[in-house]
Amino acid sequence: MQIPVLKPQLPTVAQLRPYLELIDKNRLYTNFGPLNSQLELRLAEEYHSVYRGVARVVTASSGTSALEILIQSLRLKPGTKILVPALTFVATGTAIKRLGYQPVVCDIEADTCLMTPDSISGVNLEGVSAAIPVATFGIPQDVQAWSEWATKHSVKVVIDAAAAYGAQKVFPGVSAAFSLHATKPLCSAEGGFVMTTNEEHAAELKRLSGFGLPSSEGLVGTNAKLSEYHAAIALASLDSWQDNVASRRYLFEEYRRRLKVINPIGTVLPGLERAYCISVFVIQFYSASARAECERLCAERGIETRRWYTPLLASHPALGAVDRASSLPIATDVASKILGLPFFPSLGAADIEKISNVVNAVNGVAFIRPHSGLPVDGSCG
């Protein structure tokens, strides 16, 4: 039987039952119901307990809809340019184009796979009104650095933190959108939310998610409301969050122990130990040919792998023609060498041993670097 690269783990019927009974009792199923309000409050409280900071949470029907209403809240001029990283899921780019803006694809840092203020230091900002750095593979962005960059260049910044719940901080002027998709560590089957520090901003985001109502200024919103049933799943997922964190950390350490040539890119920082949940396990080979050999061996042994975020955003067929800030040498090189290995809570030790034996058998592997999503410096993102 094939070992999949991802396997969703949603709450059981028993875990869901108390919340479903509340839905039956309340007879409210959508339109910002009581379970939705409870979810927003719990997410904000969890953020405060870890970071001692204030966050306002607004739920949405998907991670993409969360990102779209967050971008829309920037109130940019039609056709304006927005910087995005080359290595990201296509939804980062399609959200921009759907709102009538122009994505400008930028290169990334080799060590973190992130678009950072440093990685775009030479980019021409003429016509650029915003930037959307991505917490790629769940690796958190440095919000304070982005805030300083935004102030310096008079460019607005929001973060696509789809896979980075528990790791990505927010900051005044720098909000973030998260996904609750079934494959994410914290999930509601489908869903998402925006986290911001500003109460007025949160109120506007909620209006945008509910058709723009109530509004006296002709705010053109959409229907991005999270149903009470999806809120129930997310609440039940939160109930077992710490177990999920522990399971995924255990799997990560098992991979680190069994892979022969490996050099993790960071360590867990104070305050993240009980909050951060690793989303995917991605390694980088010394060469594209080594990756191809590993893919071949894995396929022969029934192990699914994935070339995360390829093709790059600049050449993705779903986007069509987009501008490039440069020739993207780093992103192109990284994309040719990274590979996602199976990673989900029900993955057994025997499975990890089987997978690790295949990776260790690859000829010519000189260096394998896992992009684990662990923070790489003291900023915490």
C-alpha positions as CSV (number, residue, x, y, z in Angstrom):
1,M,0.0,0.0,0.0
2,Q,1.3,3.4,-0.9
3,I,2.4,5.8,1.8
4,P,0.8,9.2,0.9
5,V,2.7,12.5,1.2
6,L,-0.2,13.9,3.3
7,K,-3.1,12.4,5.1
8,P,-5.7,14.7,6.7
9,Q,-6.5,14.1,10.3
10,L,-9.8,15.7,11.3
11,P,-11.6,15.3,14.6
12,T,-13.5,12.2,15.3
13,V,-17.3,12.0,15.6
14,A,-16.9,11.8,19.4
15,Q,-14.8,14.9,19.5
16,L,-17.2,16.8,17.3
17,R,-20.4,15.7,19.0
18,P,-20.5,18.4,21.7
19,Y,-20.2,21.1,19.2
20,L,-22.7,19.6,16.8
21,E,-25.2,19.3,19.7
22,L,-24.7,23.1,20.3
23,I,-25.5,23.7,16.6
24,D,-28.7,21.7,17.0
25,K,-29.6,23.6,20.2
26,N,-28.8,27.1,18.7
27,R,-30.4,26.5,15.3
28,L,-27.8,28.9,13.9
29,Y,-25.8,27.6,11.0
30,T,-23.9,30.5,9.5
31,N,-23.8,34.4,9.5
32,F,-21.3,34.7,12.3
33,G,-22.9,32.3,14.7
34,P,-21.9,31.6,18.3
35,L,-19.4,28.8,17.4
36,N,-17.8,31.1,14.9
37,S,-17.5,33.8,17.7
38,Q,-16.1,31.2,20.1
39,L,-13.5,30.1,17.5
40,E,-12.3,33.7,16.9
41,L,-12.0,34.3,20.7
42,R,-10.1,31.0,21.3
43,L,-7.6,31.8,18.5
44,A,-7.0,35.3,19.9
45,E,-6.6,33.9,23.4
46,E,-4.2,31.2,22.3
47,Y,-2.1,33.9,20.5
48,H,-2.0,36.0,23.6
49,S,-1.0,33.1,25.8
50,V,2.0,32.4,23.6
51,Y,3.1,35.8,22.5
52,R,1.6,38.1,25.2
53,G,0.3,40.2,22.4
54,V,-3.2,41.3,21.3
55,A,-4.7,39.8,18.1
56,R,-8.1,40.2,16.5
57,V,-9.4,37.2,14.5
58,V,-11.8,37.2,11.7
59,T,-12.8,33.8,10.2
60,A,-13.3,33.1,6.5
61,S,-14.6,30.2,4.4
62,S,-11.1,29.3,3.1
63,G,-7.5,30.4,3.4
64,T,-7.8,31.9,0.0
65,S,-10.9,33.9,0.8
66,A,-9.1,35.1,4.0
67,L,-6.2,36.3,1.9
68,E,-8.5,38.0,-0.6
69,I,-10.4,40.0,2.0
70,L,-7.1,40.9,3.6
71,I,-5.7,42.2,0.3
72,Q,-9.0,44.0,-0.4
73,S,-8.8,45.8,3.0
74,L,-5.6,47.5,1.8
75,R,-7.7,49.6,-0.5
76,L,-5.2,49.7,-3.3
77,K,-5.7,51.5,-6.6
78,P,-6.8,49.2,-9.5
79,G,-4.0,47.7,-11.4
80,T,-1.4,48.3,-8.8
81,K,1.6,46.0,-8.5
82,I,2.1,43.6,-5.5
83,L,5.3,41.8,-4.8
84,V,5.1,38.0,-4.2
85,P,7.7,35.2,-3.8
86,A,8.4,32.9,-6.7
87,L,8.1,29.8,-4.5
88,T,4.6,29.7,-3.2
89,F,1.2,28.1,-3.8
90,V,-0.6,29.5,-6.8
91,A,-3.4,30.9,-4.7
92,T,-1.1,33.7,-3.5
93,G,-1.0,34.9,-7.1
94,T,-4.5,34.2,-8.2
95,A,-5.9,36.1,-5.1
96,I,-4.0,39.2,-6.4
97,K,-5.2,38.8,-10.0
98,R,-8.8,38.2,-9.0
99,L,-8.9,41.5,-7.2
100,G,-7.6,43.4,-10.2
101,Y,-3.9,43.8,-9.2
102,Q,-0.7,42.7,-10.8
103,P,1.6,40.2,-9.1
104,V,5.3,40.9,-9.5
105,V,7.3,37.7,-8.7
106,C,10.4,38.1,-6.7
107,D,13.3,35.8,-5.7
108,I,13.8,34.2,-2.3
109,E,16.6,33.6,0.2
110,A,18.4,30.3,-0.3
111,D,18.6,29.4,3.4
112,T,14.9,30.0,4.4
113,C,13.1,29.8,1.0
114,L,11.3,33.0,2.0
115,M,10.9,36.4,0.3
116,T,12.3,38.8,2.9
117,P,13.2,42.5,3.0
118,D,16.8,41.5,2.2
119,S,15.9,39.3,-0.7
120,I,14.0,42.1,-2.5
121,S,16.5,44.9,-1.6
122,G,17.3,45.5,-5.2
123,V,13.8,45.3,-6.6
124,N,12.4,48.3,-8.5
125,L,9.5,49.5,-6.4
126,E,8.0,51.9,-9.1
127,G,4.3,51.3,-9.2
128,V,4.4,48.8,-6.3
129,S,1.9,49.5,-3.6
130,A,2.0,46.3,-1.5
131,A,4.0,43.1,-0.8
132,I,2.8,39.7,0.3
133,P,5.6,37.7,1.9
134,V,4.6,34.1,2.4
135,A,5.4,31.9,5.4
136,T,6.5,29.2,3.0
137,F,6.4,25.6,4.5
138,G,5.2,27.2,7.7
139,I,8.5,29.1,8.3
140,P,7.4,32.4,10.0
141,Q,8.1,35.8,8.5
142,D,9.8,38.5,10.6
143,V,6.9,40.9,11.0
144,Q,9.0,43.6,12.7
145,A,11.5,43.6,9.8
146,W,8.6,43.8,7.3
147,S,7.0,46.7,9.3
148,E,10.2,48.7,9.1
149,W,10.6,47.9,5.4
150,A,6.9,49.0,4.8
151,T,7.5,52.3,6.6
152,K,10.7,53.0,4.8
153,H,9.3,52.4,1.3
154,S,5.6,53.5,1.9
155,V,4.5,50.0,0.7
156,K,1.8,48.0,2.5
157,V,2.5,44.5,3.7
158,V,0.3,41.5,4.6
159,I,1.4,37.9,5.1
160,D,0.2,34.8,3.5
161,A,0.6,32.5,6.5
162,A,-1.5,29.6,5.2
163,A,0.5,26.8,6.9
164,A,2.0,28.8,9.8
165,Y,-0.6,28.8,12.5
166,G,1.1,28.9,15.9
167,A,4.3,30.2,14.5
168,Q,3.5,33.4,12.6
169,K,3.1,36.6,14.6
170,V,1.3,39.7,13.6
171,F,2.3,43.3,14.1
172,P,0.7,46.8,13.9
173,G,0.3,47.3,10.2
174,V,1.3,43.8,9.3
175,S,-1.6,41.3,9.4
176,A,-1.7,37.7,8.3
177,A,-4.1,35.2,6.6
178,F,-4.1,31.6,7.7
179,S,-5.7,28.4,6.2
180,L,-7.8,25.8,8.0
181,H,-7.7,23.4,5.1
182,A,-8.0,19.7,5.8
183,T,-4.3,19.1,5.2
184,K,-3.2,21.9,7.7
185,P,-2.2,21.0,11.3
186,L,-5.1,23.1,12.6
187,C,-8.0,22.3,10.3
188,S,-11.8,22.7,9.7
189,A,-11.9,20.7,6.4
190,E,-12.2,24.1,4.6
191,G,-11.8,27.5,6.2
192,G,-9.4,30.2,7.1
193,F,-9.0,33.3,9.2
194,V,-7.2,36.7,9.3
195,M,-5.3,37.8,12.3
196,T,-4.7,41.6,12.9
197,T,-3.8,43.8,15.8
198,N,-6.3,46.5,15.0
199,E,-9.9,46.3,16.1
200,E,-11.2,48.6,13.4
201,H,-9.4,46.6,10.7
202,A,-11.0,43.4,12.1
203,A,-14.4,45.0,11.8
204,E,-13.8,46.0,8.2
205,L,-12.6,42.5,7.4
206,K,-15.8,41.0,8.9
207,R,-17.9,43.4,6.7
208,L,-15.9,42.3,3.7
209,S,-16.6,38.7,4.4
210,G,-20.3,39.4,4.7
211,F,-21.1,41.1,1.5
212,G,-19.8,44.5,2.8
213,L,-22.7,44.8,5.2
214,P,-23.5,46.9,7.1
215,S,-21.7,49.7,5.4
216,S,-22.5,53.3,4.5
217,E,-19.7,53.7,2.1
218,G,-20.5,51.2,-0.6
219,L,-18.0,48.6,0.5
220,V,-18.0,45.8,-2.0
221,G,-17.7,42.6,-0.1
222,T,-18.1,38.9,-0.8
223,N,-19.6,35.9,0.9
224,A,-16.6,34.5,2.8
225,K,-18.4,33.5,6.0
226,L,-17.3,30.4,7.9
227,S,-20.3,28.0,8.6
228,E,-21.0,26.9,12.1
229,Y,-20.2,23.3,11.1
230,H,-16.8,24.3,9.9
231,A,-16.3,26.3,13.1
232,A,-17.2,23.1,15.1
233,I,-14.5,21.2,13.3
234,A,-11.9,23.9,14.0
235,L,-12.9,24.1,17.7
236,A,-12.6,20.3,18.1
237,S,-9.2,20.6,16.3
238,L,-8.1,23.2,18.8
239,D,-9.1,20.8,21.7
240,S,-6.4,18.4,20.5
241,W,-3.9,21.0,19.3
242,Q,-1.2,20.1,21.8
243,D,-1.4,16.4,20.9
244,N,-1.1,17.3,17.3
245,V,1.9,19.5,18.0
246,A,3.6,16.6,19.9
247,S,2.9,14.0,17.2
248,R,4.3,16.2,14.5
249,R,7.4,17.1,16.5
250,Y,8.0,13.4,17.2
251,L,7.8,12.6,13.5
252,F,10.2,15.4,12.7
253,E,12.7,14.2,15.2
254,E,12.4,10.6,13.9
255,Y,13.3,11.8,10.4
256,R,16.2,13.8,11.8
257,R,17.5,10.7,13.6
258,R,17.2,8.3,10.7
259,L,18.4,10.4,7.8
260,K,22.1,10.1,7.5
261,V,23.0,13.4,5.9
262,I,20.9,16.1,7.4
263,N,21.4,19.6,8.8
264,P,18.3,21.3,10.3
265,I,18.0,25.0,9.6
266,G,16.9,26.1,13.1
267,T,15.9,25.3,16.6
268,V,12.6,25.8,18.4
269,L,12.5,29.2,20.1
270,P,11.2,30.0,23.6
271,G,7.4,30.4,23.5
272,L,7.0,28.3,20.3
273,E,7.4,24.9,21.9
274,R,3.8,24.4,22.9
275,A,2.2,26.3,20.0
276,Y,4.0,25.6,16.8
277,C,2.9,22.6,14.8
278,I,5.1,21.4,11.8
279,S,3.1,21.3,8.6
280,V,5.2,19.5,6.0
281,F,8.7,17.8,5.8
282,V,10.7,19.1,2.9
283,I,14.3,18.3,2.1
284,Q,16.7,19.8,-0.3
285,F,19.2,17.7,-2.3
286,Y,22.6,18.6,-3.5
287,S,21.5,18.3,-7.1
288,A,18.4,17.9,-9.3
289,S,19.6,14.5,-10.4
290,A,19.8,13.3,-6.8
291,R,16.3,14.4,-6.3
292,A,15.1,12.6,-9.4
293,E,16.8,9.4,-8.2
294,C,15.1,9.7,-4.9
295,E,11.7,10.2,-6.6
296,R,12.3,7.1,-8.7
297,L,13.3,4.9,-5.8
298,C,10.3,6.2,-3.7
299,A,7.9,5.5,-6.5
300,E,9.2,2.0,-6.9
301,R,8.6,1.4,-3.2
302,G,5.1,2.9,-3.0
303,I,6.2,6.2,-1.3
304,E,4.5,9.3,-2.6
305,T,6.6,12.5,-2.8
306,R,5.8,16.0,-3.9
307,R,7.7,18.8,-5.7
308,W,6.3,21.6,-3.6
309,Y,5.3,24.8,-5.4
310,T,6.4,23.9,-8.9
311,P,6.2,25.3,-11.4
312,L,7.3,28.6,-9.9
313,L,4.7,31.3,-9.7
314,A,6.3,33.2,-12.6
315,S,5.5,30.3,-15.0
316,H,2.4,28.8,-13.5
317,P,-0.2,28.2,-16.2
318,A,-3.1,29.2,-13.8
319,L,-1.7,32.8,-13.7
320,G,-0.7,33.4,-17.3
321,A,1.8,36.2,-18.0
322,V,3.1,37.9,-14.9
323,D,6.0,40.3,-14.2
324,R,9.3,39.2,-12.8
325,A,11.4,41.4,-10.6
326,S,14.5,39.4,-11.7
327,S,15.5,36.2,-13.4
328,L,14.8,34.3,-10.1
329,P,18.1,32.4,-9.9
330,I,17.7,31.3,-6.3
331,A,14.1,30.2,-6.5
332,T,14.8,28.3,-9.7
333,D,17.7,26.5,-8.2
334,V,15.9,25.6,-4.9
335,A,12.8,24.5,-6.8
336,S,14.9,22.0,-8.8
337,K,16.2,20.3,-5.6
338,I,13.5,20.2,-3.0
339,L,11.2,17.3,-2.3
340,G,8.4,16.8,0.1
341,L,8.3,13.5,2.0
342,P,5.3,11.9,3.7
343,F,4.4,13.7,6.9
344,F,1.2,13.3,8.9
345,P,0.4,12.3,12.5
346,S,-0.6,8.7,11.7
347,L,2.7,8.0,10.0
348,G,4.4,5.2,11.8
349,A,8.0,4.7,12.9
350,A,8.3,1.8,10.5
351,D,7.1,4.0,7.6
352,I,9.7,6.7,8.5
353,E,12.4,4.0,8.6
354,K,11.4,2.8,5.1
355,I,11.3,6.3,3.7
356,S,14.7,7.2,5.3
357,N,16.3,4.1,4.0
358,V,15.3,5.1,0.5
359,V,16.6,8.6,0.9
360,N,19.8,7.3,2.4
361,A,20.3,5.0,-0.6
362,V,20.3,7.9,-3.1
363,N,23.6,8.1,-5.0
364,G,25.6,11.3,-4.8
365,V,23.8,13.0,-2.0
366,A,26.2,15.4,-0.5
367,F,23.8,17.6,1.5
368,I,20.1,17.3,2.4
369,R,18.6,20.3,4.2
370,P,15.1,19.9,5.6
371,H,12.8,22.9,5.4
372,S,11.1,22.0,8.6
373,G,9.3,25.3,9.2
374,L,11.2,25.9,12.4
375,P,12.2,29.5,12.9
376,V,15.7,30.3,11.8
377,D,16.6,33.2,14.1
378,G,15.6,34.9,17.3
379,S,12.9,37.1,15.6
380,C,10.2,34.4,15.9
381,G,8.8,35.9,12.7
